[in-house]
Amino acid sequence: MTATGEERVAARYGRSADARADRGLKVVGAVLGAGLLAVVGWSGYHYVAGQQVSGELIKFKVVSDAAVEVHLEVRKDADTPGVCTLRAQAEDGSEVGWKDLRFDRRESRIDEVGTVRTTRRATAVELIGCKAAGASRPSR
């Protein structure tokens, strides 16, 4: 077999500067990609690990012009008491009710139905966040 012109040139003079630059860019890209993946993984782990109490608003039902019934699912450490903050809103977006629901039971998963009293008819309920009972602000 005969070698092509490029193969003979590469055998005689080595790889071109473009090939060396391409290899260098691949190495730099791989290092930067691995570093970015490590930072994202580290920050994600610390965000999730730092939350002792989390909640999810399953559903809500407007029962009257002065009350809304909410169904929450809360996950927490069994030994940690928790508080979830709810806000009811009217159709125009104004706040018409606010309630902190406390969870003292020694369970890690709690389904709770509660009532938020409102000053007028609510059309939406928002879970502001949940926190450990002694924490300073809710975590989203």
C-alpha positions, 0 to 999 in steps of 0.5 A: 500500500502506498501512503497518501500525501498527508500521511507522508507529510505527517510522518516526515514533519509530525502533526500540524499545529492545528491538530495540536491546538485541537487536542489542547482545546479538547483537554481544556474543554473536558477539564472545564466540563468536569469542573462545571459538573462538580460545582453543579453537583455540589451546590445541588447536594447542599441545597437538598441536604440543607432542607429539613422540612419540605411541603407540597400543596396537593389541592385546595377547595374554596368552601365559602367566601370566608374559608379555603380548605387545603391539602398539604403533604409534608416531608421532614425528619421524624424528630423535627417539628415543622411549619408551613406558611400558606397564602390565599389570594383573591381573583385580583391577586390581593392577599385575603388570608394567611396561615401557618400550619404546624406539624409536631407529629413524629412522622417523616411524611404527613398528609394534612388538611387544614383551613385558611380563613379569608377576609373575602372569597379566595380563588388561589392558595399558594404554599409560601414555604416550609421550615423547621419550627425554630428556623427563621424563614421558610425554604422554597 
